[in-house]
Structure formats: structure tokens, C-alpha cells
Amino acid sequence: MSVKKLIINDENEGRRLDNFLLSLYKNVPKTKIYKIIRKGEVRVNSSRTKPHYKLRIDDLVRIPPIIELNKNIKKNIKNEDVDIHMSDILYEDQNFLIINKKRGIVVHGGSKNLIGLIDIARERYGDNIDLCHRLDKNTTGCLVFGKNKKAVKHFNEALFDKKVTKIYQVILKGNLHKDININTPVYKNKPENIKESLSKFKIIKTLRECTFAEVQIYTGRTHQIRIHSSSINHPVLFDNRYGDDEFNKSIKTSISKNIALHSKSIVFKDLNLNVIEVNSPMPEEFQILINELQ
């Protein structure tokens, strides 16, 4: 196998390097893509670069032969999985698909989770469909896919320009006494990767030792709501990474203790600048938990 060199055309201009490679090598685990970028095995114009680098026309992208090893792996996707996860469609047109994501499935496959929602979506809609953003494995609700590269690029640019509005429903530890805006920068793993982020927490109902709230965000930082809520000592209920383990254990409930976070709605403009506004109903388990905490 030889090194592959690709010249970027106008169709891929402005795309992030990581998203370009993820769409090009759909069956390669996401972790491997980021690893070869980080190690400098992927080069742009003979130079090392970052995953978020925005590609330009005539950029020369060097891709190592190791990535070819996994290119043609066929994932064993069952028809019943496609039917289950692609059954609850909230919105669809020629450019975008928005589904009501179910709990318990990752959006991207990896070493621990071989099949992700993107693989299931491609099984039904073809290889051109791609994720516009991400939700955690046990987070439910609105998830947007782009059916073509232009749609994905358009959504990513809207996210960057803070023109996508996302509202989540969440149950927090403890009682918030007032609505609160948190503008603490969010970073993942390394402080030098700090990114601006704003979360607006609005109290919907005070519960027993908890608060049911809605959170509005304009950015899409990894674990943003979970990090922000934990920073004010009101972590998301049943969050096993940023939450309060002892408090979570003390909560008695008849349902599984999955993170109490739901993507309720998303608003953005399509390629023709028409507004798309989609809402996802609260999952039954979420409503049961609220009732038990009253």
C-alpha cells in the first residue's frame, strides 16, 4: 500500500480536516483518525496540522497507507437496528435528516462500540450522509444529519457562527435558586484547548433535592452542559463522569439510572435560509423520574 495524496477541490473547501477524513474513511474508528493526525502521519501541504484545520482549495493532503487497512471493513448492521434507530424521524428534506435519538447507542463507532448511529444511517441513506453534531451515548433527543457535504458544511458554519440554538432538558442535583448563565470556557483534556462556551440554565420545576431545568446553548462543546453544571455544584443527575456518585446512589427510582439529559429542540436555517425548528418529546423514563422526585 502506498501513501495517498489528495488535492482539495471546491466541494471540500472550508471543511475541517477531521470531518473530511471521517467522511472519506467511514469505517475507520474515529480514534484512529485523530491518532494519525496527532502523530503527524496526516500532512497538509507537507506540514503537520490540527484536526480543526479548515481545508482550502488546492491543499495537498497526505494520507498514510495504514488507514487503508480498515477502509473496506463491512460492519454487520442488522435490519432490526436500522428499523429501530431510524424509525423516529422528526424532520427530513433533501439536505437534512433529524431523528429522535434513543438512549444507549453511540453516534460514532469506535474500538469499544463497533457500530454507531452514523453506520446505521448510512445503511439506509447511503454513504453521503454524515453527522452534523454529536450526542453522548445515553443522551436522547434531536440529532441532525446532513445528507450531503454542502449540508454538513453549512451546519458546521452555523454552529461556528453561533446561529444554531439547542435546548436541553436536564435534572440537576440540588435546588437552583435562580436562573443562571454560565460562560466558563470548556476544554477537553488539555487547558490549551479552551473554547468559549455559554449555557443558559432556566428553572422549570423545583423537585425533591433536585431541579428540573432547561439549558440553552449556541455552541457544541464536548460535554458542555455536564461540565458547566458540575462547575456550579449542580451536576446532571446520574452523570457517571462529572456527577456526584454518592448523591446518585442515594436517589431511589424505579427506572435505570441513566444520565438525565435530553435534547429537546434545535433551531437553525437551511441552505436557503429557511428556518428549521424541531422538537423532541420528553422520553417516558425522564417523565417518570420527574414524577418520582416531586
Secondary structure per residue as TSV (DSSP state, phi and psi in degrees):
chain	resnum	aa	ss	phi	psi
A	1	M	-	360.0	142.6
A	2	S	-	-113.2	164.2
A	3	V	-	-65.1	138.8
A	4	K	E	-102.8	136.9
A	5	K	E	-123.7	125.1
A	6	L	E	-119.6	139.2
A	7	I	E	-101.3	127.2
A	8	I	-	-74.6	130.0
A	9	N	-	-101.8	-177.6
A	10	D	T	-67.2	-22.5
A	11	E	T	-68.5	-31.1
A	12	N	T	-104.5	2.2
A	13	E	T	-60.5	134.9
A	14	G	T	87.9	-7.6
A	15	R	-	-77.9	148.5
A	16	R	B	-69.1	146.3
A	17	L	H	-58.3	-44.2
A	18	D	H	-64.2	-42.7
A	19	N	H	-66.2	-36.1
A	20	F	H	-61.2	-47.1
A	21	L	H	-69.4	-37.6
A	22	L	H	-63.7	-36.1
A	23	S	H	-77.2	-29.7
A	24	L	H	-75.3	-38.6
A	25	Y	S	-118.9	77.5
A	26	K	T	-68.1	-23.8
A	27	N	T	-100.1	2.8
A	28	V	S	-85.8	130.3
A	29	P	-	-54.6	141.6
A	30	K	H	-56.8	-37.1
A	31	T	H	-62.6	-36.3
A	32	K	H	-68.3	-39.8
A	33	I	H	-58.5	-49.1
A	34	Y	H	-68.0	-31.8
A	35	K	H	-66.1	-44.8
A	36	I	H	-72.7	-26.7
A	37	I	H	-69.9	-46.4
A	38	R	H	-62.0	-37.0
A	39	K	T	-80.4	-4.3
A	40	G	T	82.0	13.1
A	41	E	-	-74.7	-25.6
A	42	V	S	-94.6	129.4
A	43	R	E	-125.0	144.6
A	44	V	E	-118.4	118.0
A	45	N	T	54.5	42.1
A	46	S	T	70.9	8.3
A	47	S	B	-118.1	150.0
A	48	R	-	-66.3	151.3
A	49	T	-	-151.4	176.5
A	50	K	-	-97.4	158.5
A	51	P	T	-58.4	-31.7
A	52	H	T	-86.9	4.6
A	53	Y	-	-56.9	132.1
A	54	K	B	-88.9	119.4
A	55	L	-	-68.3	145.6
A	56	R	-	-118.6	156.9
A	57	I	T	-57.0	135.4
A	58	D	T	75.0	4.7
A	59	D	-	-59.3	140.0
A	60	L	E	-102.6	113.3
A	61	V	E	-102.3	120.8
A	62	R	E	-96.0	126.1
A	63	I	E	-119.7	126.6
A	64	P	-	-69.5	155.4
A	65	P	G	-66.1	-22.2
A	66	I	G	-59.0	-29.3
A	67	I	G	-68.7	-24.0
A	68	E	G	-68.9	-23.1
A	69	L	G	-59.5	-30.8
A	70	N	G	-106.6	1.5
A	71	K	T	-60.9	-39.4
A	72	N	T	-104.9	17.7
A	73	I	-	-65.7	127.5
A	74	K	-	-96.5	119.1
A	75	K	-	-82.9	142.2
A	76	N	-	-84.7	89.8
A	77	I	-	-102.0	122.2
A	78	K	-	-82.1	146.1
A	79	N	H	-59.8	-34.4
A	80	E	H	-67.5	-32.3
A	81	D	H	-67.2	-39.9
A	82	V	H	-62.9	-45.6
A	83	D	H	-63.0	-40.4
A	84	I	H	-67.7	-49.8
A	85	H	H	-87.1	-17.3
A	86	M	T	-105.9	14.3
A	87	S	S	-86.1	-28.9
A	88	D	-	-102.1	80.0
A	89	I	E	-92.1	124.0
A	90	L	E	-90.5	-27.9
A	91	Y	E	-162.3	144.2
A	92	E	E	-155.7	135.1
A	93	D	-	-142.7	-164.2
A	94	Q	S	-71.0	-15.3
A	95	N	S	-114.1	-32.5
A	96	F	E	-128.1	148.3
A	97	L	E	-129.4	128.9
A	98	I	E	-123.8	121.0
A	99	I	E	-111.7	162.8
A	100	N	E	-93.7	96.0
A	101	K	E	-64.3	137.4
A	102	K	-	-90.5	162.9
A	103	R	T	-74.0	149.6
A	104	G	T	91.5	13.5
A	105	I	-	-136.0	136.9
A	106	V	-	-79.3	157.4
A	107	V	S	-84.2	-32.0
A	108	H	S	-117.2	134.2
A	109	G	-	-71.4	156.4
A	110	G	-	-156.3	-160.7
A	111	S	S	-66.8	-34.3
A	112	K	S	-92.4	-30.0
A	113	N	-	-122.2	95.8
A	114	L	-	-66.8	-32.3
A	115	I	-	-115.7	128.5
A	116	G	-	-116.5	174.1
A	117	L	H	-60.0	-32.8
A	118	I	H	-64.1	-36.4
A	119	D	H	-65.9	-40.6
A	120	I	H	-67.1	-41.0
A	121	A	H	-63.2	-40.4
A	122	R	H	-69.0	-27.9
A	123	E	H	-62.7	-34.5
A	124	R	H	-94.2	-38.0
A	125	Y	H	-106.9	-4.6
A	126	G	-	96.4	170.2
A	127	D	T	-73.0	-13.6
A	128	N	T	-76.7	-19.7
A	129	I	-	-72.8	143.5
A	130	D	E	-147.4	160.6
A	131	L	E	-73.5	138.8
A	132	C	S	-93.1	-26.0
A	133	H	S	-158.5	-174.0
A	134	R	-	-132.2	154.4
A	135	L	-	-128.1	149.0
A	136	D	-	-67.5	164.2
A	137	K	T	-52.7	-45.2
A	138	N	T	-102.9	13.1
A	139	T	-	-91.3	134.6
A	140	T	E	-104.6	170.3
A	141	G	E	110.8	-155.8
A	142	C	E	-63.6	122.6
A	143	L	E	-133.8	125.8
A	144	V	E	-102.9	133.2
A	145	F	E	-116.4	147.9
A	146	G	E	-102.7	135.1
A	147	K	S	-83.3	-7.9
A	148	N	S	-152.8	169.4
A	149	K	H	-64.2	-37.9
A	150	K	H	-63.7	-38.6
A	151	A	H	-66.5	-43.2
A	152	V	H	-63.6	-44.8
A	153	K	H	-61.2	-43.4
A	154	H	H	-60.1	-45.0
A	155	F	H	-65.9	-42.7
A	156	N	H	-61.9	-38.7
A	157	E	H	-67.2	-38.0
A	158	A	H	-64.7	-39.9
A	159	L	H	-61.4	-46.2
A	160	F	H	-60.8	-37.1
A	161	D	T	-86.7	6.8
A	162	K	T	58.8	40.6
A	163	K	-	-109.1	14.5
A	164	V	-	-113.9	124.7
A	165	T	E	-106.1	123.2
A	166	K	E	-121.8	133.0
A	167	I	E	-120.1	128.5
A	168	Y	E	-113.0	149.7
A	169	Q	E	-101.7	139.1
A	170	V	E	-149.4	148.7
A	171	I	E	-111.2	124.9
A	172	L	E	-108.4	150.7
A	173	K	E	-66.5	135.8
A	174	G	S	79.5	175.6
A	175	N	-	-105.3	114.8
A	176	L	-	-69.4	140.1
A	177	H	S	-97.3	-13.6
A	178	K	S	-161.8	160.6
A	179	D	-	-61.1	150.0
A	180	I	E	-145.9	140.2
A	181	N	E	-105.4	131.3
A	182	I	E	-117.3	123.9
A	183	N	-	-120.8	28.0
A	184	T	-	-72.6	129.1
A	185	P	-	-58.5	144.9
A	186	V	B	-111.3	134.2
A	187	Y	-	-136.7	153.0
A	188	K	S	-113.0	120.1
A	189	N	S	73.9	-52.1
A	190	K	-	-121.4	128.5
A	191	P	G	-57.3	-26.8
A	192	E	G	-71.5	-10.4
A	193	N	G	-95.0	24.9
A	194	I	-	-58.9	136.3
A	195	K	B	-133.7	140.4
A	196	E	-	-62.4	140.0
A	197	S	-	-156.0	144.7
A	198	L	-	-133.5	127.7
A	199	S	E	-123.7	128.6
A	200	K	E	-108.7	110.4
A	201	F	E	-93.2	124.4
A	202	K	E	-121.0	123.7
A	203	I	E	-70.4	127.1
A	204	I	E	-101.9	-42.9
A	205	K	E	-156.8	137.4
A	206	T	E	-87.3	126.5
A	207	L	-	-111.3	179.8
A	208	R	S	-71.2	108.6
A	209	E	S	63.9	10.2
A	210	C	E	-143.1	172.4
A	211	T	E	-134.9	128.7
A	212	F	E	-91.2	122.8
A	213	A	E	-138.1	164.7
A	214	E	E	-113.4	141.4
A	215	V	E	-124.3	124.3
A	216	Q	E	-103.3	129.5
A	217	I	E	-132.7	151.3
A	218	Y	S	-111.9	-16.1
A	219	T	S	-106.7	176.7
A	220	G	-	-130.1	47.3
A	221	R	-	-67.8	144.6
A	222	T	T	-60.5	123.8
A	223	H	T	60.8	27.6
A	224	Q	H	-55.4	-53.2
A	225	I	H	-64.1	-39.5
A	226	R	H	-65.7	-41.2
A	227	I	H	-70.7	-44.6
A	228	H	H	-64.0	-44.8
A	229	S	H	-65.4	-37.4
A	230	S	H	-66.7	-32.0
A	231	S	H	-67.4	-20.3
A	232	I	T	-107.0	16.6
A	233	N	T	64.5	27.2
A	234	H	-	-128.5	62.2
A	235	P	-	-64.8	160.9
A	236	V	B	-65.0	135.3
A	237	L	T	-61.3	133.1
A	238	F	T	66.4	24.1
A	239	D	-	-81.3	114.5
A	240	N	T	-85.8	3.8
A	241	R	T	-112.1	-49.3
A	242	Y	T	-108.4	0.1
A	243	G	S	-87.0	-174.5
A	244	D	-	-102.5	103.3
A	245	D	H	-60.1	-43.8
A	246	E	H	-64.9	-42.0
A	247	F	H	-64.5	-43.8
A	248	N	H	-60.0	-39.0
A	249	K	H	-66.4	-28.6
A	250	S	H	-77.0	-16.3
A	251	I	-	-79.0	123.7
A	252	K	-	-95.7	125.6
A	253	T	-	-149.9	155.1
A	254	S	S	-88.7	-6.0
A	255	I	S	-108.4	170.7
A	256	S	-	-66.7	145.5
A	257	K	-	-87.8	69.5
A	258	N	-	-92.9	153.4
A	259	I	-	-52.0	132.5
A	260	A	-	-87.7	71.5
A	261	L	E	-142.4	126.4
A	262	H	E	-137.0	129.2
A	263	S	E	-80.8	99.0
A	264	K	E	-75.6	-44.7
A	265	S	E	-152.7	159.5
A	266	I	E	-145.9	138.5
A	267	V	E	-132.6	129.7
A	268	F	E	-159.9	168.9
A	269	K	E	-99.8	140.7
A	270	D	-	-79.6	-171.2
A	271	L	T	-65.6	-21.3
A	272	N	T	-99.7	11.9
A	273	L	S	67.3	21.8
A	274	N	-	-84.7	141.1
A	275	V	E	-77.1	129.5
A	276	I	E	-107.1	121.0
A	277	E	E	-129.3	120.3
A	278	V	E	-128.4	139.8
A	279	N	E	-123.2	143.0
A	280	S	-	-115.2	128.1
A	281	P	-	-65.6	149.7
A	282	M	-	-63.4	131.3
A	283	P	-	-60.9	150.5
A	284	E	H	-58.7	-41.8
A	285	E	H	-61.3	-36.6
A	286	F	H	-64.3	-44.6
A	287	Q	H	-66.6	-38.4
A	288	I	H	-60.7	-43.5
A	289	L	H	-63.3	-41.7
A	290	I	H	-60.3	-45.5
A	291	N	H	-61.4	-39.7
A	292	E	H	-73.4	-22.1
A	293	L	T	-92.7	0.0
A	294	Q	-	-80.4	360.0
